[in-house]
Amino acid sequence: MIEYDTFQQTANELAHRAEHERLVREAKEAQRLRRRTVAARFTRRVAKRAH
C-alpha cells in the first residue's frame, strides 16, 4: 500500500509539473504573439502617418 501511495504522489507531481510547464509555454507564446501584433500595429500606424 505504501508503494502505491508513493507512486500516486510521484505521478501527481509529474502531472503537476507537466501542467505548469505547458502553462508557462502557452504564456510565453501568447506574450510573443501579443508583442508581434502590437509591433505590427505600431509600424502600420507609423507608415500611415509617413504618407
N, C-alpha and C positions, 0 to 999 in steps of 0.2 A: 504494500500500500504506500509506503514512504517513497519508494522508487517512482510509483505512478505520480505522486504529488510533485516530486521534483521535476519529472518530465513535463507535467502540466505547466508548472511555473516557468520552466525554460521555454516551452512553446509559447506561452503568453508573452514573455519578454521579447522573444524573437518577433512575434506578430506585432507587438507594440513598436519595436524599433523599426520594422519594415514600414509600418503605417507612418511613423514620424518622418522617415527618410522620403517617403512618397510625398507627404505634405510639404516638406522642405523643397523638394524638386519642383513641385507644382507652383509653390510660391515664387521661387526664383524664375520659373518660366513666365508666370503671369507678370512679374515685375519687368522682365526683359521686354515682353510684348507691349506692356503699357508704355515703357520708356520709348520704344520704337515708334509707337503711334504718336506720342507727344512730340517726338523729334520730327516726324514726318509732317505733322500738322504745323509745327513751328516753321519749318523750312518752306512749306507751301505758302504760309501767310507772308513770309518774308519775300518770297519770289513774286507773289501777287503785288505786294507793295512796291517792288522794284520796277514793275512795268508802268 
